[in-house]
Amino acid sequence: MALITSQLSRRVDGVPYLDNVSCRLERGGFYVVVGPTLSGKTSLLRALAGLDLPDTGAITLDGRDQRKVPVWKRSVSMVYQQFINYPHLSVFDNIAFPLRRRGMGAEEVDRKVRQAAQRVALMPLLDRMPAALSGGQQQRMALARSLAKDDDLLLLDEPLVNLDYKLREQLREEFLSLFAKQDRAIMVYATTEPNEALLFDAEVLVMHEGRLLQSGPAREVYARPANVEVARIFSDPPMNLMQGILHGDEIRIGHAMRLSRPRHFDSLPNGNYTFGIHPGDLAMHGGGIAMQVDLAEINGSETCLHASRDSVNLVLLLAGVHGYVPGDRVEIAIDGFRLFAFAADGKLAVAPSTNQG
């Protein structure tokens, strides 16, 4: 049994919010919708929830056409970026609110509230008011309210984006445990961050400009992006992409970069390609290609280094904090066995072997 969308399309003032989106979401599955801002993530979730009606296409749940089910009767919950809680109600009453509206008895309400609160570690806080909670606790409360309803479909629209770094890390770990325990509902989690999808090790749907570009297991999409758009989107920082020529035993990039043809390119015909490499697969050591540092960004315990030479720009992700400044000279090694090749139409031509050391 599953939720199936078939050729969903929706335009607003001529702009495609959804463009022919078809997917299948199995019961008990956890799906992460990944894409930049305005890629169609929220539009897809709102269509699944029944909040927006697509212009064309169909949505079925276990074979039932959802267009024939009034929104208020649908078995769906949604958690938003902003914590939507009732400030005049306690944590217990916030979680209980939708259950009481359904006419559920007091004993059943109490059981379900406590069960949901236990799942998100809110049991000691049930008597508190929302104003006395941290941001992370308020988002947990919004999630508990959705979990208590025990709906078929749980939609989470960038639920961590407004929390600080430490809280996001903490809740990601808690979500991992939470999602692993559910076995009936369909959970759909929207994010701009591909690293969240990789952390959750979920099925992903990569979206861009309203289109579904690729779907599949997160690690598989990362290892074999279908095209250059997926390669950019599903990598943080985005995959380095360089125009070049494959000729004989050599790869030529720009005026000065020359690399030996790696083994996984053996069957690739000579010609023009877009070559790609993940920032974390670049290294710095003597004997590499001389480049100039343009920018060094410190992000926690990592350094994101931007470097250039002629028309070629590269981004490296280095472990540790490094004190490079613009204008510094560095030598960057490109491991040919880590290279991707994309054809002229942007589609993946060759990917590195996942078995390579």
Residue frames as qw, qx, qy, qz and C-alpha x, y, z in Angstrom:
[[0.000, 0.891, 0.455, 0.000, 0.00, 0.00, 0.00],
 [0.487, -0.088, 0.081, 0.865, 1.33, 3.42, -0.90],
 [0.175, 0.833, 0.192, -0.488, 0.77, 7.06, -1.67],
 [0.568, 0.183, 0.531, 0.601, 1.20, 7.70, -5.39],
 [0.190, 0.745, 0.035, -0.639, 1.40, 11.00, -7.24],
 [0.614, 0.303, 0.608, 0.402, 0.93, 10.93, -11.00],
 [0.342, 0.418, 0.346, 0.767, 2.04, 13.83, -13.20],
 [0.212, -0.811, -0.416, 0.353, 1.26, 16.56, -10.65],
 [0.366, 0.300, 0.162, 0.866, 1.51, 20.06, -12.11],
 [0.156, -0.857, -0.436, 0.226, 0.64, 23.44, -10.65],
 [0.399, 0.329, 0.107, 0.849, 1.34, 26.92, -11.99],
 [0.183, -0.804, -0.399, 0.402, 0.88, 30.25, -10.24],
 [0.151, 0.903, -0.084, -0.393, 0.93, 33.37, -12.45],
 [0.708, 0.647, -0.276, -0.061, 2.64, 31.31, -15.13],
 [0.007, 0.635, -0.744, 0.207, 5.40, 30.06, -12.80],
 [0.803, -0.049, -0.574, -0.154, 5.64, 26.24, -12.48],
 [0.476, -0.594, 0.488, -0.427, 5.44, 25.37, -8.79],
 [0.674, -0.124, 0.728, -0.009, 5.12, 21.68, -9.69],
 [0.457, 0.563, -0.452, -0.520, 6.01, 20.31, -13.09],
 [0.829, 0.201, -0.455, -0.256, 4.82, 16.79, -13.92],
 [0.135, -0.492, 0.775, -0.373, 5.85, 15.23, -10.58],
 [0.892, -0.094, -0.319, -0.307, 5.30, 11.48, -10.25],
 [0.093, 0.448, -0.808, 0.371, 6.46, 9.40, -7.29],
 [0.785, -0.304, -0.497, -0.213, 5.53, 6.43, -5.12],
 [0.113, -0.519, 0.597, -0.601, 5.82, 6.61, -1.32],
 [0.610, -0.148, -0.776, -0.064, 5.43, 3.29, 0.48],
 [0.642, -0.692, -0.082, -0.319, 3.79, 2.87, 3.89],
 [0.835, -0.481, 0.044, 0.263, 6.34, 2.82, 6.67],
 [0.689, 0.341, 0.070, 0.635, 8.80, 4.70, 4.48],
 [0.275, -0.804, -0.070, 0.522, 10.79, 7.80, 5.33],
 [0.583, 0.554, 0.319, 0.501, 11.42, 10.16, 2.41],
 [0.297, -0.629, -0.027, 0.718, 13.53, 13.31, 2.27],
 [0.476, 0.792, 0.307, 0.229, 12.67, 15.94, -0.36],
 [0.523, -0.466, 0.123, 0.703, 15.87, 17.87, -1.13],
 [0.431, 0.624, 0.366, 0.539, 16.20, 21.04, -3.15],
 [0.251, 0.041, -0.151, 0.955, 17.13, 24.72, -3.01],
 [0.201, 0.482, 0.428, -0.738, 14.68, 27.45, -2.06],
 [0.533, 0.511, -0.051, -0.672, 11.80, 27.67, -4.59],
 [0.046, 0.263, -0.909, -0.320, 12.51, 24.18, -5.93],
 [0.633, -0.144, -0.478, -0.591, 8.96, 22.97, -5.23],
 [0.273, 0.016, -0.889, 0.367, 9.47, 21.15, -1.93],
 [0.219, 0.202, 0.552, -0.779, 6.78, 23.00, 0.02],
 [0.562, 0.218, -0.257, -0.755, 4.46, 22.97, -3.01],
 [0.529, 0.060, -0.830, -0.164, 4.71, 19.18, -3.13],
 [0.137, -0.132, -0.827, 0.528, 4.02, 18.84, 0.60],
 [0.345, 0.234, 0.267, -0.869, 1.06, 21.21, 0.40],
 [0.601, 0.157, -0.509, -0.596, -0.36, 19.23, -2.52],
 [0.428, -0.018, -0.898, 0.104, 0.02, 15.98, -0.57],
 [0.005, -0.201, -0.674, 0.711, -1.72, 17.60, 2.41],
 [0.091, 0.655, 0.724, 0.197, -4.58, 18.87, 0.24],
 [0.158, -0.694, -0.214, 0.668, -3.83, 22.51, 1.06],
 [0.205, 0.550, -0.366, -0.723, -3.13, 23.33, -2.62],
 [0.810, 0.348, 0.447, -0.148, -4.94, 21.72, -5.53],
 [0.376, -0.242, 0.614, 0.650, -2.78, 20.76, -8.52],
 [0.449, 0.446, -0.201, -0.747, -3.91, 21.92, -11.95],
 [0.816, 0.244, -0.432, -0.298, -3.40, 18.44, -13.36],
 [0.327, 0.315, -0.853, 0.257, -2.44, 15.01, -12.06],
 [0.779, -0.418, -0.327, -0.335, -3.65, 12.67, -9.35],
 [0.043, -0.448, 0.750, -0.484, -2.84, 11.68, -5.76],
 [0.823, -0.246, -0.394, -0.326, -3.97, 8.33, -4.40],
 [0.208, -0.482, 0.734, -0.430, -3.48, 6.77, -0.97],
 [0.366, -0.002, 0.917, -0.158, -3.90, 3.01, -0.84],
 [0.157, 0.297, 0.826, 0.452, -5.77, 3.29, -4.14],
 [0.018, 0.794, 0.575, -0.196, -8.20, 5.99, -2.98],
 [0.317, 0.586, 0.202, 0.718, -8.34, 9.24, -4.96],
 [0.343, -0.367, -0.446, 0.741, -7.45, 11.95, -2.44],
 [0.069, -0.136, -0.223, -0.963, -9.19, 14.64, -4.49],
 [0.513, -0.434, -0.562, -0.482, -12.48, 13.09, -3.36],
 [0.590, -0.449, -0.554, 0.379, -11.52, 13.31, 0.34],
 [0.108, -0.950, -0.075, -0.284, -12.20, 16.67, 2.06],
 [0.342, 0.580, -0.512, 0.533, -9.05, 18.17, 3.58],
 [0.424, -0.504, 0.448, -0.604, -10.46, 18.02, 7.11],
 [0.949, -0.103, 0.142, -0.263, -11.12, 14.28, 6.68],
 [0.721, 0.504, -0.450, 0.152, -7.66, 13.40, 5.38],
 [0.852, -0.490, -0.021, 0.185, -5.35, 11.42, 7.62],
 [0.623, 0.468, -0.091, 0.620, -2.47, 13.87, 7.37],
 [0.443, -0.832, -0.108, 0.317, -0.37, 16.04, 9.71],
 [0.563, 0.640, -0.041, 0.522, 2.10, 18.78, 8.85],
 [0.561, -0.664, -0.089, 0.486, 4.93, 20.31, 10.88],
 [0.401, 0.881, 0.072, 0.239, 6.16, 23.67, 9.61],
 [0.523, 0.395, -0.301, 0.692, 9.39, 25.70, 9.85],
 [0.199, -0.447, 0.302, -0.818, 7.78, 27.97, 12.43],
 [0.094, -0.174, -0.917, 0.347, 6.52, 26.32, 15.61],
 [0.414, -0.349, -0.305, -0.783, 2.76, 26.59, 15.39],
 [0.342, -0.249, -0.828, 0.367, 1.62, 26.14, 18.99],
 [0.308, -0.773, -0.393, -0.391, -1.19, 27.56, 21.10],
 [0.257, 0.428, -0.470, 0.728, 0.46, 29.98, 23.57],
 [0.496, -0.411, 0.242, -0.726, -2.46, 29.86, 26.06],
 [0.954, -0.136, -0.128, -0.232, -2.40, 26.05, 26.36],
 [0.562, -0.591, 0.577, 0.052, 0.00, 23.82, 28.28],
 [0.095, 0.409, -0.844, -0.334, 2.21, 21.32, 26.50],
 [0.276, 0.182, 0.934, -0.137, -0.28, 18.56, 27.36],
 [0.425, 0.644, 0.458, -0.441, -3.23, 20.55, 26.03],
 [0.259, 0.654, -0.439, -0.559, -1.35, 21.56, 22.87],
 [0.018, 0.206, -0.949, -0.240, -0.72, 17.92, 22.04],
 [0.238, 0.331, 0.876, -0.257, -4.26, 16.95, 23.03],
 [0.301, 0.441, 0.053, -0.844, -5.98, 19.70, 21.03],
 [0.450, 0.231, -0.596, -0.623, -6.57, 17.81, 17.72],
 [0.205, -0.095, -0.972, 0.066, -7.53, 14.63, 19.57],
 [0.144, 0.404, 0.628, -0.649, -10.25, 16.41, 21.54],
 [0.382, 0.391, -0.189, -0.816, -11.54, 18.03, 18.35],
 [0.392, 0.101, -0.833, -0.378, -12.02, 14.52, 16.98],
 [0.738, -0.356, -0.064, -0.570, -14.22, 13.72, 19.97],
 [0.637, 0.144, -0.725, 0.220, -11.80, 11.26, 21.53],
 [0.692, -0.651, -0.299, -0.088, -12.48, 10.22, 25.12],
 [0.232, -0.897, 0.329, -0.185, -10.41, 11.64, 27.99],
 [0.801, -0.386, 0.447, 0.099, -8.70, 8.34, 28.81],
 [0.808, 0.375, 0.294, 0.347, -7.66, 7.75, 25.20],
 [0.229, 0.924, -0.084, 0.296, -6.49, 11.36, 24.86],
 [0.480, -0.783, 0.392, -0.059, -4.33, 11.00, 27.97],
 [0.868, -0.111, 0.432, 0.220, -2.79, 7.76, 26.68],
 [0.681, 0.586, 0.222, 0.379, -1.98, 9.13, 23.24],
 [0.018, 0.961, -0.161, 0.224, -0.60, 12.44, 24.56],
 [0.585, -0.670, 0.457, 0.027, 1.74, 10.67, 26.96],
 [0.867, 0.123, 0.403, 0.266, 2.79, 8.18, 24.32],
 [0.516, 0.767, 0.093, 0.371, 3.66, 10.97, 21.86],
 [0.205, -0.926, 0.259, -0.184, 5.41, 13.02, 24.56],
 [0.798, -0.406, 0.420, 0.151, 7.50, 10.01, 25.52],
 [0.806, 0.386, 0.284, 0.347, 8.62, 9.57, 21.90],
 [0.382, 0.742, -0.012, 0.550, 9.95, 13.15, 21.71],
 [0.542, -0.087, -0.477, 0.686, 11.29, 13.40, 25.30],
 [0.151, -0.475, -0.027, -0.866, 8.68, 15.89, 26.61],
 [0.582, -0.461, -0.670, -0.019, 7.21, 13.88, 29.49],
 [0.423, -0.367, -0.454, 0.694, 8.70, 16.10, 32.26],
 [0.058, -0.103, 0.070, 0.990, 7.35, 19.25, 30.55],
 [0.053, -0.480, -0.802, -0.352, 3.68, 18.41, 30.02],
 [0.202, -0.787, -0.517, 0.271, 2.48, 21.03, 32.53],
 [0.305, -0.382, 0.101, 0.867, 4.59, 23.88, 31.14],
 [0.421, 0.818, 0.237, -0.311, 3.37, 26.70, 28.91],
 [0.766, 0.510, 0.142, 0.364, 5.00, 27.22, 25.48],
 [0.097, 0.934, -0.183, 0.291, 6.65, 30.49, 26.59],
 [0.572, -0.680, 0.455, -0.064, 8.68, 28.51, 29.12],
 [0.917, 0.093, 0.339, 0.189, 10.10, 26.18, 26.46],
 [0.271, -0.492, 0.503, 0.656, 13.22, 26.46, 24.31],
 [0.499, 0.470, -0.355, -0.636, 12.94, 26.57, 20.53],
 [0.274, 0.210, -0.925, -0.158, 13.84, 22.90, 20.28],
 [0.144, 0.211, 0.867, -0.428, 11.24, 21.94, 22.89],
 [0.473, 0.467, 0.184, -0.724, 8.56, 23.94, 21.07],
 [0.489, 0.390, -0.604, -0.494, 9.36, 22.15, 17.81],
 [0.099, 0.038, -0.987, 0.124, 9.20, 18.82, 19.67],
 [0.334, 0.329, 0.617, -0.632, 5.76, 19.80, 20.95],
 [0.546, 0.470, -0.185, -0.668, 4.55, 20.57, 17.41],
 [0.380, 0.285, -0.850, -0.229, 5.90, 17.20, 16.30],
 [0.078, 0.078, 0.918, -0.380, 4.27, 15.38, 19.24],
 [0.492, 0.372, 0.305, -0.726, 0.91, 16.94, 18.35],
 [0.595, 0.417, -0.470, -0.501, 1.22, 15.46, 14.86],
 [0.250, 0.214, -0.943, 0.050, 2.43, 12.08, 16.11],
 [0.298, 0.100, 0.740, -0.594, -0.43, 11.79, 18.60],
 [0.632, 0.346, -0.009, -0.694, -2.94, 11.96, 15.74],
 [0.561, -0.085, 0.815, 0.114, -1.49, 8.73, 14.34],
 [0.586, 0.645, -0.008, -0.490, -2.16, 9.84, 10.78],
 [0.904, 0.275, 0.273, 0.181, -1.25, 7.97, 7.61],
 [0.582, 0.565, 0.046, 0.583, 0.89, 10.83, 6.32],
 [0.446, -0.789, -0.093, 0.412, 3.28, 13.02, 8.34],
 [0.537, 0.681, 0.089, 0.489, 4.80, 15.97, 6.46],
 [0.523, -0.676, -0.061, 0.515, 7.72, 17.96, 7.90],
 [0.466, 0.811, 0.127, 0.330, 8.57, 21.18, 6.03],
 [0.429, 0.511, -0.356, 0.655, 12.15, 22.15, 6.99],
 [0.614, -0.705, -0.336, -0.112, 11.34, 21.67, 10.69],
 [0.722, -0.434, -0.110, 0.527, 14.86, 22.50, 11.91],
 [0.487, 0.546, 0.141, 0.667, 15.71, 25.50, 9.75],
 [0.150, -0.831, -0.011, -0.536, 14.87, 28.13, 12.39],
 [0.797, -0.596, -0.016, 0.092, 16.81, 26.47, 15.19],
 [0.042, -0.859, 0.505, 0.069, 20.41, 27.21, 16.12],
 [0.500, 0.482, -0.715, -0.081, 23.24, 24.89, 15.10],
 [0.064, -0.238, 0.892, -0.378, 23.43, 22.92, 18.36],
 [0.614, 0.173, 0.491, -0.594, 19.67, 22.36, 18.52],
 [0.727, 0.453, -0.306, -0.415, 19.58, 21.21, 14.90],
 [0.341, 0.398, -0.849, 0.070, 22.30, 18.65, 15.59],
 [0.268, -0.079, 0.808, -0.518, 20.49, 17.40, 18.70],
 [0.684, 0.298, 0.305, -0.592, 17.10, 17.10, 17.02],
 [0.602, 0.462, -0.564, -0.326, 18.56, 15.39, 13.96],
 [0.141, 0.242, -0.937, 0.209, 19.84, 12.63, 16.23],
 [0.414, 0.145, 0.673, -0.596, 16.46, 12.38, 17.95],
 [0.682, 0.417, -0.098, -0.593, 14.66, 12.27, 14.60],
 [0.380, 0.382, -0.827, -0.159, 16.88, 9.37, 13.53],
 [0.072, 0.004, 0.929, -0.363, 15.63, 7.33, 16.46],
 [0.492, 0.336, 0.388, -0.703, 12.04, 8.49, 15.99],
 [0.610, 0.450, -0.348, -0.552, 11.85, 7.66, 12.29],
 [0.247, 0.281, -0.927, -0.043, 13.38, 4.24, 12.82],
 [0.207, 0.094, 0.853, -0.470, 10.53, 3.28, 15.16],
 [0.586, 0.372, 0.176, -0.697, 7.60, 4.12, 12.91],
 [0.268, -0.080, 0.911, 0.303, 6.32, 1.32, 10.66],
 [0.326, 0.580, 0.746, -0.032, 2.90, 2.37, 9.33],
 [0.176, 0.899, 0.152, -0.371, 2.85, 6.07, 8.50],
 [0.660, 0.484, 0.158, 0.552, 4.51, 7.67, 5.50],
 [0.344, -0.791, -0.055, 0.503, 6.93, 10.39, 6.62],
 [0.568, 0.614, 0.192, 0.513, 8.07, 13.09, 4.19],
 [0.467, -0.706, -0.051, 0.530, 10.77, 15.52, 5.34],
 [0.500, 0.796, 0.118, 0.320, 11.69, 18.59, 3.23],
 [0.538, -0.685, 0.115, 0.477, 15.11, 20.23, 3.52],
 [0.427, 0.874, -0.225, -0.055, 17.61, 22.32, 1.58],
 [0.219, -0.707, 0.671, -0.038, 20.48, 20.32, 3.12],
 [0.806, 0.246, -0.508, -0.176, 21.63, 17.12, 1.37],
 [0.206, 0.352, -0.807, 0.427, 23.71, 16.22, 4.43],
 [0.569, -0.116, 0.477, -0.660, 20.47, 15.69, 6.38],
 [0.888, 0.225, -0.150, -0.373, 19.30, 13.13, 3.82],
 [0.606, 0.403, -0.662, 0.179, 22.66, 11.36, 4.00],
 [0.135, -0.325, 0.708, -0.612, 22.59, 11.41, 7.80],
 [0.720, 0.017, 0.350, -0.599, 19.08, 9.93, 7.85],
 [0.141, -0.177, 0.929, 0.293, 20.13, 7.41, 5.15],
 [0.524, 0.436, 0.520, -0.515, 16.67, 7.87, 3.66],
 [0.469, 0.486, 0.614, 0.409, 15.02, 7.61, 0.28],
 [0.098, -0.499, -0.011, 0.861, 15.40, 11.01, -1.37],
 [0.440, 0.727, 0.489, 0.195, 13.52, 13.03, -3.95],
 [0.369, -0.303, 0.126, 0.870, 15.73, 15.72, -5.51],
 [0.283, 0.810, 0.513, 0.014, 13.74, 18.70, -6.80],
 [0.288, -0.290, 0.181, 0.895, 14.59, 21.77, -8.87],
 [0.236, 0.154, -0.254, -0.925, 12.27, 24.41, -10.36],
 [0.719, 0.087, 0.185, -0.664, 9.22, 22.26, -9.64],
 [0.792, 0.306, -0.481, -0.219, 10.64, 19.14, -11.29],
 [0.835, -0.411, 0.365, -0.029, 11.56, 15.85, -9.68],
 [0.326, 0.736, -0.568, -0.173, 15.07, 15.23, -11.02],
 [0.518, 0.234, -0.818, 0.085, 15.96, 11.95, -9.33],
 [0.714, -0.482, 0.216, -0.460, 14.79, 9.67, -6.56],
 [0.843, 0.128, -0.508, 0.120, 16.35, 6.73, -4.76],
 [0.754, -0.513, -0.227, 0.342, 18.48, 5.85, -1.71],
 [0.105, -0.978, 0.110, 0.141, 20.48, 8.87, -0.54],
 [0.516, -0.534, 0.549, 0.383, 23.89, 7.22, -0.86],
 [0.614, 0.308, 0.627, 0.366, 23.10, 6.00, -4.36],
 [0.269, 0.922, 0.254, 0.117, 22.00, 9.46, -5.51],
 [0.282, -0.884, 0.295, 0.230, 25.17, 10.97, -4.01],
 [0.570, -0.312, 0.658, 0.380, 27.36, 8.35, -5.74],
 [0.308, 0.219, 0.729, 0.571, 25.53, 8.48, -9.08],
 [0.235, 0.567, 0.246, -0.750, 23.76, 11.83, -9.63],
 [0.635, 0.514, 0.572, 0.078, 21.64, 11.59, -12.77],
 [0.447, 0.730, 0.188, 0.482, 22.83, 14.93, -14.15],
 [0.382, 0.274, -0.268, 0.841, 24.79, 18.09, -13.33],
 [0.382, -0.574, -0.043, -0.723, 21.77, 19.69, -11.61],
 [0.870, -0.437, -0.213, -0.086, 21.50, 16.80, -9.15],
 [0.748, 0.084, -0.285, 0.593, 25.29, 16.86, -8.69],
 [0.083, 0.465, -0.168, 0.865, 25.11, 20.53, -7.66],
 [0.579, -0.525, -0.072, -0.619, 22.06, 20.16, -5.44],
 [0.923, -0.355, -0.119, -0.092, 22.92, 16.91, -3.68],
 [0.741, 0.066, -0.268, 0.612, 26.35, 17.93, -2.42],
 [0.241, -0.953, -0.049, -0.178, 27.28, 20.44, 0.28],
 [0.181, 0.600, -0.155, -0.764, 29.34, 22.33, -0.77],
 [0.798, 0.510, 0.078, -0.311, 28.11, 21.76, -4.35],
 [0.859, 0.034, 0.351, 0.371, 30.15, 19.44, -6.54],
 [0.107, -0.637, 0.379, 0.663, 33.00, 21.14, -8.41],
 [0.728, 0.526, 0.438, 0.041, 32.17, 21.15, -12.12],
 [0.194, -0.639, 0.423, 0.613, 34.84, 21.87, -14.74],
 [0.755, 0.616, 0.014, -0.224, 34.63, 22.02, -18.52],
 [0.324, -0.591, 0.680, 0.287, 37.29, 19.91, -20.20],
 [0.713, 0.465, -0.403, -0.337, 38.35, 17.55, -22.94],
 [0.799, -0.256, 0.544, 0.033, 39.08, 13.84, -22.81],
 [0.614, 0.696, -0.332, -0.171, 41.71, 13.03, -25.44],
 [0.648, 0.357, -0.650, 0.174, 43.60, 9.78, -25.54],
 [0.658, -0.243, -0.603, 0.381, 45.23, 9.09, -22.19],
 [0.242, -0.026, -0.275, 0.930, 44.75, 12.66, -20.97],
 [0.072, -0.829, -0.553, 0.024, 42.10, 14.92, -19.47],
 [0.326, 0.204, 0.013, 0.923, 42.63, 18.60, -20.26],
 [0.199, -0.829, -0.512, 0.108, 40.99, 21.22, -18.04],
 [0.090, -0.963, 0.036, 0.253, 41.69, 24.88, -18.69],
 [0.452, 0.809, -0.375, 0.042, 45.14, 25.94, -19.90],
 [0.053, 0.637, -0.720, 0.268, 47.26, 24.22, -17.29],
 [0.674, -0.234, 0.596, -0.368, 45.44, 21.25, -15.77],
 [0.618, 0.323, -0.660, -0.280, 46.39, 17.86, -17.18],
 [0.656, -0.292, 0.596, -0.359, 45.28, 14.57, -15.64],
 [0.045, 0.188, -0.945, -0.263, 45.83, 10.97, -16.66],
 [0.668, -0.131, -0.396, -0.616, 42.76, 9.11, -17.87],
 [0.448, -0.296, 0.725, -0.431, 41.48, 7.05, -14.90],
 [0.098, -0.009, 0.982, 0.159, 40.47, 3.41, -15.35],
 [0.310, 0.511, 0.733, -0.324, 36.76, 4.07, -15.01],
 [0.348, 0.709, -0.077, -0.609, 36.97, 6.34, -18.10],
 [0.354, -0.225, 0.806, 0.417, 38.30, 3.48, -20.31],
 [0.326, 0.446, 0.803, 0.224, 35.03, 3.07, -22.22],
 [0.117, 0.836, 0.265, -0.465, 34.37, 6.81, -22.51],
 [0.639, 0.560, 0.278, 0.448, 34.82, 8.21, -26.05],
 [0.384, -0.102, -0.012, 0.918, 37.08, 11.20, -26.60],
 [0.012, -0.692, -0.473, -0.545, 35.33, 14.55, -26.53],
 [0.075, -0.428, 0.245, -0.867, 34.12, 17.48, -24.45],
 [0.542, -0.463, -0.699, 0.047, 32.71, 16.76, -21.00],
 [0.324, -0.749, 0.205, -0.540, 31.85, 18.43, -17.74],
 [0.617, 0.055, -0.708, 0.339, 34.10, 16.82, -15.14],
 [0.505, -0.706, -0.009, -0.497, 32.99, 16.82, -11.51],
 [0.565, 0.048, -0.697, 0.439, 34.53, 16.09, -8.14],
 [0.511, -0.772, -0.372, -0.064, 33.16, 16.45, -4.61],
 [0.008, -0.874, 0.297, -0.385, 34.90, 19.14, -2.50],
 [0.707, -0.569, 0.395, -0.146, 35.78, 16.56, 0.13],
 [0.944, 0.131, 0.220, 0.207, 37.64, 14.45, -2.45],
 [0.446, 0.787, -0.203, 0.375, 40.20, 17.17, -3.20],
 [0.774, -0.503, -0.093, 0.374, 43.46, 17.36, -1.28],
 [0.157, 0.952, -0.243, 0.097, 46.39, 19.71, -0.84],
 [0.790, -0.430, 0.297, 0.320, 49.97, 18.55, -1.08],
 [0.103, -0.666, 0.501, 0.543, 53.18, 19.23, -2.93],
 [0.208, -0.059, 0.860, 0.462, 53.12, 18.29, -6.59],
 [0.301, 0.643, 0.685, -0.163, 49.51, 19.34, -7.06],
 [0.314, 0.648, 0.376, 0.583, 48.18, 22.11, -9.29],
 [0.263, -0.164, -0.267, 0.913, 49.26, 25.59, -8.19],
 [0.097, -0.719, -0.559, -0.401, 46.22, 27.76, -7.43],
 [0.064, 0.290, -0.281, 0.913, 45.40, 30.98, -5.57],
 [0.130, -0.468, -0.791, 0.373, 43.16, 31.18, -2.50],
 [0.089, -0.491, -0.327, -0.803, 40.14, 33.44, -3.03],
 [0.548, -0.510, 0.100, -0.655, 38.29, 32.77, 0.22],
 [0.361, 0.035, -0.892, 0.270, 38.55, 30.59, 3.32],
 [0.585, -0.456, -0.090, -0.665, 35.33, 29.93, 5.28],
 [0.066, 0.166, -0.890, 0.419, 35.49, 28.36, 8.74],
 [0.699, -0.260, -0.261, -0.613, 32.45, 26.22, 9.49],
 [0.887, -0.431, 0.077, -0.149, 32.72, 24.56, 12.89],
 [0.641, -0.499, 0.520, 0.264, 35.66, 22.19, 12.64],
 [0.701, 0.344, 0.489, 0.389, 35.96, 22.39, 8.85],
 [0.058, -0.598, 0.201, 0.774, 37.45, 24.88, 6.41],
 [0.638, 0.616, 0.457, 0.066, 35.81, 25.54, 3.05],
 [0.329, -0.520, 0.341, 0.711, 38.56, 26.81, 0.76],
 [0.605, 0.752, 0.247, -0.088, 37.83, 28.57, -2.54],
 [0.421, -0.497, 0.473, 0.594, 40.74, 28.62, -5.00],
 [0.649, 0.720, 0.174, -0.176, 41.21, 29.51, -8.66],
 [0.407, -0.379, 0.539, 0.632, 43.58, 29.39, -11.58],
 [0.023, -0.028, -0.622, -0.782, 42.81, 30.94, -14.96],
 [0.533, -0.184, -0.273, -0.780, 39.14, 30.09, -15.62],
 [0.650, -0.190, -0.735, -0.007, 39.02, 27.14, -13.22],
 [0.351, -0.524, 0.355, -0.690, 37.47, 27.56, -9.75],
 [0.615, -0.099, -0.780, 0.064, 37.57, 24.86, -7.10],
 [0.528, -0.609, 0.216, -0.551, 36.10, 24.48, -3.63],
 [0.517, 0.151, -0.806, 0.246, 37.84, 22.17, -1.13],
 [0.688, -0.619, -0.050, -0.375, 36.41, 20.90, 2.13],
 [0.465, 0.400, -0.664, 0.427, 39.25, 20.47, 4.61],
 [0.702, -0.553, -0.440, 0.089, 39.07, 18.93, 8.07],
 [0.565, -0.366, -0.232, 0.702, 40.21, 21.30, 10.79],
 [0.045, 0.969, 0.156, -0.187, 40.58, 25.07, 11.04],
 [0.698, 0.121, 0.213, 0.673, 43.12, 26.53, 8.60],
 [0.140, -0.777, -0.134, 0.599, 44.39, 30.11, 8.47],
 [0.458, 0.250, 0.502, 0.690, 44.52, 30.69, 4.72],
 [0.114, 0.707, 0.195, -0.670, 43.88, 34.21, 3.45],
 [0.647, 0.731, 0.213, -0.037, 43.05, 35.51, -0.05],
 [0.291, 0.870, -0.398, -0.019, 46.13, 35.57, -2.25],
 [0.554, -0.469, 0.688, 0.012, 47.85, 32.59, -0.62],
 [0.545, 0.419, -0.641, -0.342, 49.31, 30.05, -3.03],
 [0.713, -0.198, 0.618, -0.267, 48.32, 26.41, -2.56],
 [0.239, 0.288, -0.840, -0.394, 48.83, 23.17, -4.47],
 [0.733, 0.057, 0.351, -0.579, 45.69, 21.14, -5.04],
 [0.075, -0.181, 0.949, 0.248, 45.70, 17.49, -6.04],
 [0.735, 0.167, -0.025, -0.657, 42.81, 16.18, -8.14],
 [0.423, -0.146, 0.894, -0.001, 42.44, 12.42, -7.84],
 [0.373, 0.186, -0.578, -0.702, 41.32, 11.24, -11.29],
 [0.257, -0.161, -0.952, -0.036, 39.76, 8.14, -9.78],
 [0.037, 0.471, 0.639, -0.607, 37.29, 10.41, -7.94],
 [0.148, 0.234, -0.261, -0.925, 36.14, 12.19, -11.10],
 [0.525, 0.521, 0.630, -0.236, 32.65, 12.15, -12.58],
 [0.103, -0.097, 0.526, 0.838, 32.01, 12.87, -16.26],
 [0.417, 0.589, 0.526, -0.451, 28.80, 14.42, -17.58],
 [0.475, 0.333, 0.606, 0.545, 27.91, 14.48, -21.28],
 [0.087, 0.153, 0.209, 0.962, 27.03, 17.55, -23.32],
 [0.413, -0.522, -0.496, -0.558, 23.33, 17.16, -22.44],
 [0.325, -0.569, 0.394, -0.645, 24.22, 17.26, -18.72],
 [0.936, -0.222, -0.078, -0.261, 23.47, 13.60, -18.07],
 [0.555, -0.596, 0.578, 0.046, 25.87, 11.41, -16.11],
 [0.690, 0.519, -0.477, -0.163, 28.30, 9.58, -18.42],
 [0.728, 0.087, -0.610, 0.300, 30.62, 7.92, -15.88],
 [0.516, -0.781, 0.136, -0.325, 30.81, 7.85, -12.07],
 [0.077, 0.555, -0.791, 0.245, 33.70, 6.70, -9.86],
 [0.668, -0.148, -0.728, -0.040, 33.56, 3.18, -8.54],
 [0.560, -0.704, 0.088, -0.427, 32.25, 3.10, -4.98],
 [0.955, -0.243, -0.050, 0.164, 34.79, 0.34, -4.25],
 [0.567, 0.566, -0.240, 0.548, 37.82, 2.54, -4.88],
 [0.618, -0.509, -0.332, 0.499, 40.03, 3.38, -1.92]]
